Amino acid sequence: MTLIDTVKAANSSAKEKIPLEKTVGVFVGGTSGIGEYTAYKFAQYTKNPTVYVIGRNEAAGNAIIDKLKELNSSPDAKYYFLKHDVSLMKECDKLCDVIKGKEDKINLLFLTSGFLSIKSRDENEEGLDKKFSVNYYGRWRITSNLMPLLSAGAEKDDQARVVSVLSPGNEGPLQEDDLDLKKKYTMLNFNRHIVEFNSLAVVRFANLYPKVSFTHAHPGIVSTKIDRDLPWWIRTPMKGIFKFFAQSPDDSAEKFFYLGYSGPQYKTGSHLVDANLKDLKATAENKGFLTKELQDKVWDHTEQSFKQALSK
């Protein structure tokens, strides 16, 4: 069997092998692309799903809710669109307060918020770089806030996972004297930092919460609208690449549902995987990119960044 066939077989039997009466999935950045399609799989492959789709585009969010209802019309299924800008830490906190007011557990937290841009550092009203915020700070502010519900999912259901979709395999040396890149902001440094930061967070959180699974996953080339903020002279050749090499969002979502729910080998622990679910963690560890010292240093910086942003 091919990888996609193996994954689909596991996903299609998830209701029987993981017989939960209620499942709760939170999809941050879920109004398009991988997040959207993985939310569809969550509705399709679980019995009575409660799905939260988080994003800024209300029209897109409402359309997704309608599609989710078509995929699983169980009277006990619930679907919500929550409009929040997760580049702002205050908005992340408000979002988490809403979810914590409604739920007593979470089974899957799926993080895909982000966008491509060639702009240099561009600060939001909280003093954080916008791209940095959606690709890292916002994701892990939300994760940190929702850990009590994820821990409850692990205790009640033996099923709680966090998946952050970005670009593992590209870890490397950091600008340790300028972690927020206020002085040394280049696209190379930015990409290196958000990848390394996400991988370090995955390993750190898995050590702190051993009953919850944490994965940093590479999507590969997927036919989505992530290039919408790039200039035309970059988008045009990318369309050619997507046409010949991209996998469909639907197939990609099958793999992500497997990572985030049905795949037994991802039930606990920390994982860095490529688009074919090949392990990338060992290489990063062997190169010294996931040390406890780096985990602590980057998380200390992260908490300080949260504090400064929330004080604005």
Backbone bond lengths (Angstrom), bond angles and torsions (degrees), N, CA, C in turn:
res aa  C-N    CA-C-N  psi(-1)  N-CA   C-N-CA  omega(-1)  CA-C   N-CA-C  phi
1 M - - - 1.467 - - 1.519 110.75 -
2 T 1.316 116.32 143.57 1.451 120.35 174.90 1.524 109.19 -73.60
3 L 1.338 115.99 166.86 1.460 119.95 179.00 1.523 110.96 -57.91
4 I 1.325 116.71 -47.09 1.464 118.95 -176.64 1.527 111.03 -64.84
5 D 1.333 117.54 -34.42 1.468 120.12 176.95 1.527 111.26 -66.49
6 T 1.331 116.00 -41.86 1.466 120.74 178.07 1.520 111.01 -61.85
7 V 1.331 114.97 -44.63 1.462 120.80 -179.39 1.527 110.87 -63.94
8 K 1.319 116.87 -45.94 1.466 120.16 -179.24 1.527 111.55 -63.35
9 A 1.320 116.59 -37.49 1.465 119.93 178.87 1.528 110.96 -63.63
10 A 1.330 116.08 -42.85 1.467 119.88 178.14 1.523 110.87 -65.82
11 N 1.318 116.36 -41.52 1.464 120.06 -178.73 1.528 112.01 -64.91
12 S 1.321 115.61 -41.71 1.465 119.35 -176.57 1.522 112.58 -67.61
13 S 1.329 116.67 -19.64 1.472 120.01 178.69 1.527 112.33 -102.54
14 A 1.335 117.22 9.80 1.466 120.67 -175.23 1.526 112.44 -62.37
15 K 1.332 117.61 -37.54 1.467 119.76 -178.96 1.521 111.58 -61.40
16 E 1.341 116.34 -35.37 1.459 120.29 -179.21 1.530 111.72 -81.52
17 K 1.321 117.05 -40.24 1.461 120.27 -175.76 1.527 112.82 -80.64
18 I 1.335 116.48 -26.34 1.468 121.18 176.71 1.528 106.36 -125.07
19 P 1.333 117.42 76.04 1.468 121.60 -169.02 1.530 113.61 -80.08
20 L 1.313 116.72 68.00 1.458 120.91 178.60 1.523 110.01 -89.32
21 E 1.330 116.18 137.61 1.465 120.23 178.25 1.526 111.27 -72.79
22 K 1.326 116.65 -30.05 1.464 121.19 178.90 1.514 109.06 -140.08
23 T 1.323 116.45 134.03 1.460 121.45 174.42 1.518 108.61 -125.05
24 V 1.333 116.28 144.58 1.462 121.38 -179.22 1.523 109.04 -121.64
25 G 1.323 116.30 122.25 1.458 122.15 177.91 1.515 111.02 -123.02
26 V 1.321 116.49 134.69 1.465 122.93 178.82 1.520 107.73 -118.18
27 F 1.332 116.27 122.73 1.462 122.04 -174.12 1.525 109.18 -117.61
28 V 1.324 115.60 101.70 1.464 122.29 -177.07 1.523 108.47 -91.27
29 G 1.328 116.61 118.08 1.449 121.04 -169.73 1.517 109.79 86.14
30 G 1.333 115.63 32.16 1.455 120.44 -170.76 1.511 115.95 -93.67
31 T 1.345 118.11 12.20 1.466 119.06 -176.82 1.521 113.40 -92.98
32 S 1.318 117.32 6.35 1.470 120.01 175.10 1.526 109.36 -163.58
33 G 1.335 114.91 164.77 1.456 121.83 169.84 1.508 115.56 57.91
34 I 1.320 115.31 -137.09 1.461 122.37 -172.53 1.522 111.93 -61.73
35 G 1.331 117.22 -42.32 1.459 119.87 179.29 1.510 112.03 -61.68
36 E 1.329 116.41 -44.82 1.463 121.56 178.38 1.528 111.30 -58.89
37 Y 1.321 117.09 -51.16 1.460 120.53 -174.65 1.526 112.35 -70.87
38 T 1.326 117.36 -30.30 1.465 118.88 176.42 1.525 110.60 -71.77
39 A 1.325 117.31 -33.16 1.467 120.21 173.26 1.527 110.51 -61.25
40 Y 1.339 116.61 -38.65 1.468 119.90 176.76 1.527 110.85 -61.28
41 K 1.328 116.72 -42.41 1.465 119.86 179.49 1.528 111.06 -65.17
42 F 1.321 116.18 -37.34 1.465 120.25 178.85 1.529 110.07 -62.04
43 A 1.324 116.65 -41.60 1.464 120.37 177.45 1.523 111.31 -67.93
44 Q 1.315 116.04 -39.57 1.464 121.20 -176.50 1.521 112.70 -69.19
45 Y 1.336 116.59 -40.04 1.458 120.66 -169.02 1.528 114.91 -102.13
46 T 1.335 119.01 3.36 1.461 120.38 175.63 1.524 109.29 -119.66
47 K 1.317 116.34 156.52 1.470 121.04 -168.77 1.527 112.75 -72.09
48 N 1.319 116.55 -60.13 1.467 122.03 -177.84 1.529 109.18 -127.67
49 P 1.321 117.44 75.48 1.460 120.10 -173.45 1.525 113.46 -75.79
50 T 1.325 114.25 145.15 1.461 121.73 163.12 1.518 105.83 -112.21
51 V 1.320 116.96 119.33 1.465 121.66 -173.36 1.523 109.86 -120.79
52 Y 1.331 115.21 128.74 1.463 122.00 173.04 1.522 108.30 -109.90
53 V 1.317 116.44 120.83 1.461 122.60 176.57 1.523 107.33 -106.10
54 I 1.333 116.15 121.63 1.460 121.38 -174.84 1.522 109.65 -111.97
55 G 1.326 116.60 131.84 1.459 120.39 177.76 1.513 110.97 -177.57
56 R 1.323 115.93 -174.18 1.466 120.80 -179.15 1.520 112.89 -105.13
57 N 1.327 117.51 -19.15 1.460 121.88 -175.26 1.531 109.51 -91.80
58 E 1.317 115.59 99.89 1.462 120.12 -174.46 1.521 112.26 -66.26
59 A 1.332 117.06 -39.83 1.467 120.00 179.88 1.524 110.56 -62.12
60 A 1.341 116.55 -45.56 1.462 120.41 178.01 1.523 110.60 -64.04
61 G 1.329 116.13 -41.35 1.457 119.98 -179.89 1.516 112.68 -61.41
62 N 1.324 116.78 -43.37 1.462 120.16 -179.92 1.526 111.59 -67.22
63 A 1.340 116.73 -35.96 1.470 120.17 177.21 1.525 110.65 -64.70
64 I 1.322 116.53 -38.30 1.468 120.79 178.19 1.528 110.62 -66.25
65 I 1.313 116.70 -40.56 1.465 120.07 177.60 1.528 110.52 -59.39
66 D 1.329 116.51 -42.20 1.472 120.12 177.90 1.529 111.19 -61.02
67 K 1.336 116.23 -41.44 1.469 120.07 179.69 1.533 110.63 -67.26
68 L 1.317 117.00 -38.90 1.464 120.43 178.22 1.527 110.83 -60.89
69 K 1.314 116.21 -40.24 1.466 120.44 179.16 1.522 111.26 -64.56
70 E 1.329 116.82 -33.86 1.462 120.40 176.93 1.528 111.05 -68.69
71 L 1.333 116.41 -38.67 1.462 120.94 -177.22 1.521 112.63 -70.39
72 N 1.318 116.57 -35.18 1.461 120.40 179.29 1.525 107.98 -145.00
73 S 1.308 115.11 102.92 1.466 121.07 -175.90 1.526 112.38 -98.73
74 S 1.324 116.85 20.07 1.460 120.29 177.23 1.532 110.11 -51.90
75 P 1.330 117.77 136.45 1.470 119.47 179.10 1.524 113.34 -62.82
76 D 1.325 116.93 -18.24 1.464 120.68 179.15 1.529 112.90 -96.45
77 A 1.328 117.49 -0.33 1.465 120.83 176.51 1.527 109.56 -79.42
78 K 1.334 115.45 145.29 1.463 120.88 179.95 1.525 109.00 -135.41
79 Y 1.326 115.78 139.09 1.460 120.76 -177.54 1.525 109.87 -134.61
80 Y 1.340 115.28 131.69 1.459 120.21 -177.72 1.527 110.23 -132.40
81 F 1.326 115.90 137.62 1.461 120.42 165.88 1.518 107.83 -105.09
82 L 1.329 117.03 127.34 1.461 122.66 178.12 1.520 108.91 -117.96
83 K 1.327 115.66 119.87 1.459 121.10 -176.98 1.525 110.05 -88.49
84 H 1.327 115.61 110.37 1.465 121.03 179.80 1.519 109.40 -148.27
85 D 1.323 115.70 146.66 1.460 123.02 175.42 1.524 107.67 -97.29
86 V 1.330 116.88 101.15 1.462 120.07 -172.90 1.525 112.90 -80.84
87 S 1.338 116.93 7.74 1.465 118.67 169.75 1.526 110.67 -79.73
88 L 1.333 116.72 -10.42 1.465 122.31 179.83 1.522 109.38 -109.16
89 M 1.335 116.55 126.30 1.456 120.01 -176.76 1.526 111.61 -66.19
90 K 1.328 117.34 -33.10 1.467 119.29 176.88 1.524 110.67 -63.30
91 E 1.330 116.68 -38.66 1.458 120.36 177.70 1.535 110.90 -68.03
92 C 1.314 116.38 -37.35 1.472 119.66 176.29 1.524 110.48 -59.98
93 D 1.329 116.40 -42.19 1.460 120.01 179.66 1.526 111.49 -65.73
94 K 1.340 116.59 -41.15 1.467 119.95 178.02 1.528 110.75 -62.51
95 L 1.323 115.96 -43.16 1.462 120.94 177.96 1.524 110.69 -57.48
96 C 1.317 116.08 -48.64 1.465 120.13 -177.64 1.524 111.46 -64.81
97 D 1.325 116.95 -35.63 1.462 119.87 177.29 1.527 110.89 -62.48
98 V 1.334 117.02 -39.32 1.466 120.75 178.22 1.527 110.35 -62.30
99 I 1.331 116.06 -47.98 1.465 119.72 -177.64 1.527 110.95 -66.24
100 K 1.328 116.74 -41.88 1.466 120.01 179.83 1.526 111.64 -65.73
101 G 1.332 116.48 -25.52 1.457 120.00 176.81 1.513 113.57 -76.74
102 K 1.332 117.37 -16.92 1.459 122.03 -177.46 1.529 113.96 -106.25
103 E 1.339 117.28 -30.09 1.466 120.69 -169.76 1.520 112.16 -120.41
104 D 1.328 114.80 156.32 1.469 120.02 173.92 1.522 111.71 -114.13
105 K 1.354 116.17 4.45 1.465 120.02 177.49 1.522 108.88 -161.86
106 I 1.329 116.23 162.59 1.465 123.44 169.38 1.524 107.17 -137.00
107 N 1.330 116.34 136.22 1.465 121.06 177.41 1.522 113.14 -100.93
108 L 1.329 117.08 -28.05 1.463 120.58 177.77 1.516 109.81 -145.00
109 L 1.323 115.53 125.49 1.463 122.88 169.43 1.517 106.61 -112.37
110 F 1.328 116.00 114.29 1.464 121.96 -172.31 1.522 108.71 -115.60
111 L 1.330 116.71 119.26 1.462 122.97 -169.05 1.522 111.23 -115.13
112 T 1.332 116.50 111.66 1.466 120.63 179.31 1.521 112.34 -131.82
113 S 1.316 118.44 8.12 1.463 120.71 -177.88 1.522 110.05 -58.58
114 G 1.331 116.54 138.17 1.458 120.46 179.83 1.507 111.66 156.78
115 F 1.319 115.38 167.69 1.460 120.98 176.55 1.520 108.99 -156.07
116 L 1.326 115.76 159.23 1.457 122.04 177.05 1.523 109.56 -97.10
117 S 1.307 116.66 137.21 1.462 121.75 178.51 1.521 108.40 -159.38
118 I 1.326 116.09 149.25 1.465 119.65 176.43 1.524 111.01 -101.66
119 K 1.332 116.87 8.20 1.459 120.24 177.47 1.523 110.29 -64.59
120 S 1.321 115.54 152.73 1.452 120.75 173.83 1.525 108.43 -77.24
121 R 1.304 117.20 -169.19 1.464 120.94 -178.59 1.525 110.44 -52.79
122 D 1.319 115.72 129.46 1.460 122.40 -176.21 1.522 107.51 -136.11
123 E 1.329 116.75 99.68 1.461 121.11 -172.44 1.523 112.26 -80.96
124 N 1.331 115.38 143.45 1.459 120.41 172.43 1.521 109.88 -89.10
125 E 1.314 116.30 -174.26 1.464 120.96 -175.28 1.522 112.75 -66.73
126 E 1.330 117.36 -14.67 1.463 121.10 178.36 1.526 112.42 -95.49
127 G 1.333 116.76 1.92 1.453 120.84 178.37 1.512 114.86 84.91
128 L 1.338 117.51 9.89 1.462 121.85 177.57 1.518 109.87 -101.95
129 D 1.322 116.59 145.22 1.458 120.26 174.03 1.529 108.87 -63.88
130 K 1.338 116.30 133.92 1.467 120.53 -173.55 1.528 112.28 -62.01
131 K 1.339 116.79 -44.69 1.472 118.96 -179.18 1.524 110.71 -66.97
132 F 1.328 115.84 -40.08 1.464 120.59 177.70 1.530 110.20 -60.47
133 S 1.334 115.85 -40.09 1.461 120.54 -176.55 1.518 112.28 -64.42
134 V 1.344 116.81 -49.48 1.472 118.50 -175.17 1.522 111.93 -74.12
135 N 1.323 117.10 -29.75 1.464 120.36 -178.64 1.524 113.74 -86.29
136 Y 1.340 117.21 -18.90 1.462 117.85 -178.15 1.527 113.59 -140.85
137 Y 1.331 118.06 -66.23 1.464 119.59 -171.52 1.528 112.04 -56.50
138 G 1.341 117.09 -48.77 1.456 119.89 -179.31 1.513 112.75 -62.51
139 R 1.328 116.15 -42.31 1.470 119.90 -179.60 1.524 111.39 -58.29
140 W 1.330 115.46 -44.84 1.460 117.99 -173.02 1.517 112.86 -89.33
141 R 1.332 118.20 -16.18 1.467 120.12 167.16 1.530 108.86 -66.09
142 I 1.321 115.59 -45.85 1.461 120.61 178.76 1.527 110.68 -63.41
143 T 1.319 117.02 -45.79 1.468 120.39 179.14 1.518 111.06 -58.50
144 S 1.323 116.05 -47.81 1.461 120.41 -179.31 1.526 111.04 -59.78
145 N 1.330 116.34 -44.50 1.464 120.54 -179.30 1.525 112.69 -64.88
146 L 1.324 116.63 -34.59 1.469 120.67 -174.21 1.527 113.86 -94.27
147 M 1.326 117.28 5.56 1.465 118.92 -179.60 1.528 113.83 -59.23
148 P 1.337 120.33 -35.30 1.469 117.61 176.08 1.531 112.99 -59.15
149 L 1.335 117.46 -37.71 1.464 120.43 179.23 1.524 111.28 -74.60
150 L 1.319 117.28 -36.43 1.461 120.31 175.78 1.527 110.84 -66.46
151 S 1.319 116.55 -41.26 1.467 119.81 176.87 1.524 110.77 -62.52
152 A 1.333 116.28 -36.52 1.464 120.11 177.23 1.525 110.73 -66.46
153 G 1.333 117.17 -38.50 1.461 120.45 176.16 1.516 111.75 -61.95
154 A 1.331 115.71 -38.57 1.464 119.95 178.11 1.527 111.29 -67.64
155 E 1.327 116.64 -40.99 1.462 120.62 -178.33 1.529 111.81 -71.81
156 K 1.333 116.93 -44.24 1.472 120.77 -175.23 1.522 112.68 -76.68
157 D 1.334 115.28 -42.38 1.464 120.38 -169.48 1.518 114.23 -115.13
158 D 1.347 116.84 -7.02 1.465 120.26 -172.40 1.528 109.65 56.94
159 Q 1.333 115.73 37.12 1.462 120.30 -174.13 1.526 109.73 -155.36
160 A 1.345 116.81 97.13 1.462 121.58 175.95 1.523 108.61 -152.91
161 R 1.321 115.53 121.64 1.462 119.83 -176.31 1.528 110.79 -138.11
162 V 1.331 114.30 148.50 1.465 122.72 174.37 1.520 107.45 -121.35
163 V 1.325 116.70 128.49 1.463 121.65 177.61 1.520 108.60 -124.71
164 S 1.327 116.59 121.53 1.461 122.91 174.80 1.524 107.90 -109.33
165 V 1.327 116.26 118.33 1.464 121.70 -175.38 1.521 109.13 -96.55
166 L 1.331 116.01 116.61 1.460 120.19 177.81 1.528 109.61 -154.20
167 S 1.330 117.58 -108.20 1.460 118.40 -172.41 1.522 113.12 -152.00
168 P 1.344 118.74 58.61 1.462 119.39 176.12 1.522 110.26 -61.34
169 G 1.318 114.07 153.78 1.462 119.56 -174.01 1.511 111.42 103.20
170 N 1.338 115.83 -15.04 1.466 121.42 178.73 1.521 111.97 -109.32
171 E 1.334 116.49 25.03 1.457 119.86 175.44 1.531 109.53 -66.11
172 G 1.321 115.33 158.20 1.455 118.54 178.54 1.511 111.46 179.99
173 P 1.333 117.23 -176.19 1.464 121.35 -177.80 1.527 111.85 -59.48
174 L 1.337 115.32 139.54 1.459 122.14 179.67 1.520 111.12 -97.12
175 Q 1.319 115.32 160.94 1.461 121.35 167.22 1.534 106.04 -83.18
176 E 1.310 116.70 84.56 1.461 120.44 -168.66 1.521 113.35 -68.99
177 D 1.335 117.47 -19.36 1.460 120.29 176.37 1.526 112.01 -91.79
178 D 1.336 116.62 4.27 1.469 120.86 -178.46 1.529 108.64 -154.76
179 L 1.333 116.46 61.62 1.457 120.21 -172.13 1.524 113.16 -63.51
180 D 1.335 117.68 -31.83 1.463 119.24 178.23 1.525 112.68 -88.83
181 L 1.335 116.16 1.39 1.472 123.09 174.00 1.526 113.12 59.05
182 K 1.318 116.74 37.01 1.462 119.16 175.10 1.523 111.61 -70.93
183 K 1.338 116.75 -24.05 1.464 120.54 -178.12 1.527 112.74 -109.62
184 K 1.310 117.34 -28.33 1.472 120.46 -172.54 1.526 111.57 -121.30
185 Y 1.322 116.37 42.74 1.466 120.64 -176.21 1.517 110.54 -78.70
186 T 1.316 115.80 111.44 1.462 123.18 168.53 1.520 106.31 -132.42
187 M 1.321 117.77 163.00 1.458 119.14 179.05 1.527 111.09 -62.91
188 L 1.339 116.72 -36.24 1.460 120.14 178.23 1.525 110.73 -62.99
189 N 1.348 116.25 -48.85 1.458 119.56 179.60 1.524 111.72 -64.00
190 F 1.341 116.06 -41.62 1.465 119.82 179.78 1.528 111.17 -60.03
191 N 1.325 116.62 -50.39 1.465 120.03 -179.07 1.526 111.74 -61.77
192 R 1.319 115.98 -39.94 1.460 119.78 178.70 1.528 110.30 -62.99
193 H 1.326 117.02 -43.64 1.461 120.51 -176.58 1.525 112.18 -66.92
194 I 1.338 118.35 -46.55 1.467 118.15 -176.76 1.528 111.34 -66.38
195 V 1.318 117.09 -34.06 1.467 120.12 177.28 1.525 110.39 -68.93
196 E 1.314 116.27 -50.96 1.463 121.04 -179.31 1.531 110.93 -61.31
197 F 1.328 116.71 -42.72 1.466 120.66 -179.58 1.528 111.10 -61.58
198 N 1.330 117.44 -44.08 1.464 120.25 179.33 1.522 111.51 -64.42
199 S 1.324 117.31 -41.87 1.463 120.13 179.85 1.526 111.28 -65.61
200 L 1.323 116.60 -41.40 1.459 120.10 178.10 1.526 110.98 -63.99
201 A 1.326 116.77 -39.87 1.465 120.23 179.31 1.526 111.01 -64.71
202 V 1.328 116.98 -41.80 1.461 121.46 178.73 1.529 110.52 -58.01
203 V 1.313 116.95 -46.87 1.470 120.61 -178.60 1.525 110.60 -68.29
204 R 1.325 116.49 -42.99 1.464 120.46 -178.88 1.528 111.52 -62.07
205 F 1.319 116.47 -48.76 1.462 119.88 -177.65 1.528 111.56 -65.93
206 A 1.324 117.44 -36.84 1.468 119.77 178.50 1.524 111.11 -63.72
207 N 1.321 117.20 -34.88 1.462 120.46 176.69 1.525 111.24 -69.04
208 L 1.329 116.59 -36.10 1.461 120.90 -179.16 1.522 112.37 -77.02
209 Y 1.322 116.47 -30.94 1.468 121.65 -175.32 1.532 109.00 -128.47
210 P 1.323 117.23 78.27 1.471 120.66 -171.54 1.528 115.11 -67.95
211 K 1.319 118.46 -13.29 1.469 120.16 178.85 1.525 112.62 -92.02
212 V 1.329 116.55 -4.60 1.464 122.15 179.77 1.521 108.68 -110.91
213 S 1.315 116.92 142.67 1.470 122.11 179.35 1.525 110.43 -94.13
214 F 1.341 116.07 140.99 1.466 121.99 177.93 1.525 108.73 -131.69
215 T 1.325 116.13 126.40 1.460 121.22 -177.16 1.518 110.88 -132.21
216 H 1.325 115.69 133.86 1.470 122.69 168.57 1.522 105.32 -105.51
217 A 1.334 116.25 116.15 1.461 120.67 -170.13 1.519 111.90 -122.13
218 H 1.324 114.96 138.69 1.469 122.09 176.75 1.529 108.51 -92.19
219 P 1.333 118.48 129.55 1.464 119.17 -178.81 1.517 114.48 -80.63
220 G 1.350 116.99 -16.29 1.457 118.75 -169.42 1.520 109.39 73.24
221 I 1.317 117.08 -158.81 1.466 121.42 178.38 1.522 108.00 -92.22
222 V 1.318 115.53 115.06 1.464 121.58 -177.77 1.520 108.49 -124.78
223 S 1.304 116.32 139.78 1.461 121.59 -178.73 1.525 110.16 -76.79
224 T 1.355 116.03 89.44 1.461 122.11 178.64 1.522 108.72 -130.74
225 K 1.333 116.17 -173.44 1.465 121.61 -179.76 1.523 111.65 -103.93
226 I 1.333 117.37 26.01 1.457 120.14 -176.09 1.528 112.57 -65.33
227 D 1.345 117.10 -19.45 1.465 120.72 -178.57 1.525 112.69 -87.82
228 R 1.330 118.35 10.33 1.464 120.70 -171.58 1.528 113.80 -64.05
229 D 1.330 118.12 -23.83 1.461 121.00 -178.66 1.525 113.07 -95.83
230 L 1.321 116.84 3.95 1.462 120.62 177.62 1.524 110.24 -86.42
231 P 1.345 118.27 153.52 1.467 120.46 176.32 1.523 111.09 -65.18
232 W 1.342 115.53 157.73 1.465 120.90 -173.81 1.516 112.36 -58.80
233 W 1.343 117.00 -33.82 1.454 119.62 -175.12 1.533 112.40 -73.67
234 I 1.328 116.73 -10.32 1.466 120.74 170.49 1.528 110.05 -98.94
235 R 1.339 116.53 -39.47 1.467 119.92 -179.46 1.524 112.33 -61.60
236 T 1.345 116.88 -38.69 1.466 120.06 -174.52 1.529 112.64 -60.53
237 P 1.345 119.25 -53.00 1.474 117.65 177.72 1.528 112.97 -66.40
238 M 1.343 116.47 -28.74 1.463 118.83 178.37 1.527 111.18 -64.83
239 K 1.337 116.45 -34.36 1.464 119.49 178.15 1.528 110.92 -61.87
240 G 1.340 116.26 -37.86 1.458 119.75 177.19 1.510 111.96 -64.88
241 I 1.329 115.82 -41.04 1.468 120.47 177.90 1.523 110.21 -63.77
242 F 1.338 115.87 -45.74 1.459 120.06 179.84 1.528 111.16 -59.83
243 K 1.340 116.16 -39.91 1.459 120.57 -176.06 1.525 111.65 -60.45
244 F 1.330 116.56 -39.88 1.463 119.92 -173.74 1.527 114.21 -96.29
245 F 1.336 117.03 -25.97 1.462 118.41 -171.13 1.531 114.73 -119.65
246 A 1.320 117.88 -15.50 1.462 119.39 -173.46 1.520 112.04 -75.15
247 Q 1.341 114.95 142.55 1.453 120.02 170.28 1.524 108.60 -86.33
248 S 1.299 117.00 160.05 1.458 120.52 -179.03 1.525 110.19 -72.88
249 P 1.334 117.98 150.70 1.465 119.86 175.04 1.523 112.37 -58.07
250 D 1.320 116.64 -31.22 1.463 120.25 -178.92 1.528 111.50 -66.63
251 D 1.339 117.41 -46.50 1.467 120.42 177.78 1.524 110.98 -65.57
252 S 1.328 116.20 -39.77 1.459 119.76 177.66 1.522 110.61 -60.47
253 A 1.325 116.22 -42.21 1.463 120.51 -179.67 1.523 112.21 -65.09
254 E 1.328 117.09 -32.80 1.470 119.54 175.51 1.530 110.02 -58.66
255 K 1.329 116.05 -44.27 1.468 120.20 179.64 1.525 110.98 -65.67
256 F 1.334 115.97 -39.13 1.461 118.09 -177.60 1.525 112.10 -72.78
257 F 1.323 117.47 -33.21 1.464 118.40 173.76 1.531 109.82 -65.44
258 Y 1.306 116.65 -37.07 1.467 121.05 177.11 1.529 110.26 -61.84
259 L 1.319 116.64 -45.24 1.464 120.41 177.48 1.524 111.36 -64.34
260 G 1.317 115.30 -41.74 1.455 120.04 -171.49 1.512 115.82 -89.92
261 Y 1.351 116.61 -6.66 1.466 116.55 -176.30 1.527 114.39 -150.60
262 S 1.334 117.95 -56.96 1.469 118.97 -167.11 1.524 115.23 -92.33
263 G 1.328 118.53 -24.22 1.457 120.94 -176.54 1.519 112.14 -70.29
264 P 1.336 119.73 114.83 1.466 121.23 -174.37 1.519 113.88 -65.20
265 Q 1.329 118.08 -28.62 1.463 120.28 -177.52 1.529 112.87 -74.51
266 Y 1.331 116.86 -8.23 1.470 120.99 179.48 1.524 111.49 -109.81
267 K 1.307 117.15 21.28 1.464 121.57 -173.59 1.521 112.51 -70.23
268 T 1.327 117.29 -34.68 1.460 122.18 176.77 1.527 108.14 -141.87
269 G 1.326 116.06 174.76 1.456 120.75 175.07 1.513 113.24 88.43
270 S 1.333 115.52 -174.37 1.468 122.54 178.75 1.518 109.13 -113.13
271 H 1.330 115.56 141.12 1.458 121.05 -174.40 1.527 110.09 -141.35
272 L 1.317 115.18 136.22 1.466 123.15 169.74 1.518 105.84 -121.21
273 V 1.333 117.18 119.23 1.460 119.36 -174.67 1.522 111.01 -135.66
274 D 1.349 115.22 152.07 1.458 120.00 176.57 1.529 109.79 -90.87
275 A 1.330 116.29 -172.24 1.466 120.73 -174.70 1.523 113.00 -66.56
276 N 1.333 117.00 -18.66 1.464 121.51 176.68 1.525 112.20 -101.51
277 L 1.337 115.40 15.88 1.468 123.80 178.99 1.525 112.70 65.28
278 K 1.321 116.31 22.23 1.465 121.12 175.25 1.523 109.35 -77.99
279 D 1.339 115.63 138.38 1.463 120.76 -178.37 1.527 111.70 -67.76
280 L 1.328 115.83 132.54 1.460 121.93 177.08 1.527 111.75 -117.42
281 K 1.311 116.64 -5.52 1.460 120.70 -173.75 1.521 112.39 -67.34
282 A 1.322 117.22 -42.17 1.465 120.46 -176.35 1.522 111.32 -59.47
283 T 1.323 116.78 -40.96 1.465 120.16 179.88 1.517 110.75 -63.99
284 A 1.338 116.91 -44.95 1.463 120.44 179.54 1.521 111.32 -63.59
285 E 1.328 116.61 -38.28 1.466 120.31 177.94 1.522 110.83 -66.06
286 N 1.313 116.49 -45.40 1.462 120.51 -177.77 1.524 112.48 -63.64
287 K 1.323 116.26 -27.69 1.464 120.58 178.77 1.530 112.70 -86.93
288 G 1.325 117.00 -0.27 1.458 121.11 176.73 1.514 114.60 80.13
289 F 1.346 117.63 23.84 1.459 120.52 -175.74 1.528 113.50 -95.09
290 L 1.351 117.55 -2.48 1.466 120.01 -176.36 1.525 111.95 -126.11
291 T 1.311 118.12 28.18 1.456 121.58 -175.08 1.528 111.66 -66.91
292 K 1.323 115.50 157.42 1.469 121.17 176.65 1.523 110.15 -60.16
293 E 1.314 116.87 -37.46 1.464 120.45 179.33 1.532 111.13 -60.66
294 L 1.330 116.41 -44.52 1.464 119.81 178.59 1.524 111.30 -68.73
295 Q 1.327 116.92 -39.04 1.465 119.80 177.30 1.522 110.53 -56.62
296 D 1.326 116.30 -48.24 1.465 120.74 -177.74 1.528 111.28 -67.04
297 K 1.316 116.59 -42.11 1.464 119.75 -177.42 1.523 111.14 -64.36
298 V 1.312 116.73 -45.53 1.465 120.00 -178.40 1.524 110.79 -70.10
299 W 1.332 118.24 -37.51 1.462 118.48 179.30 1.524 111.24 -70.76
300 D 1.324 118.42 -35.78 1.470 120.31 173.91 1.528 109.99 -59.45
301 H 1.325 116.38 -44.16 1.466 120.78 176.35 1.530 110.57 -61.25
302 T 1.328 116.53 -41.64 1.465 121.23 -178.84 1.522 111.13 -62.41
303 E 1.317 117.03 -46.48 1.462 120.23 -179.93 1.522 111.39 -64.74
304 Q 1.328 116.97 -36.64 1.459 120.06 176.65 1.527 110.48 -66.43
305 S 1.318 116.88 -37.86 1.467 121.06 177.36 1.523 110.85 -65.39
306 F 1.333 116.98 -40.55 1.467 120.64 175.15 1.530 110.09 -58.09
307 K 1.311 115.45 -48.58 1.462 121.00 -176.79 1.522 111.01 -60.40
308 Q 1.315 116.80 -45.07 1.460 120.31 -179.75 1.524 111.36 -66.10
309 A 1.335 116.86 -40.84 1.468 120.40 -179.59 1.524 111.22 -64.57
310 L 1.316 116.90 -42.01 1.462 120.82 -177.40 1.520 112.60 -72.95
311 S 1.321 117.08 -15.88 1.468 120.92 179.33 1.520 112.82 -86.11
312 K 1.342 116.33 -9.91 1.468 120.21 -176.77 1.533 110.88 -72.04
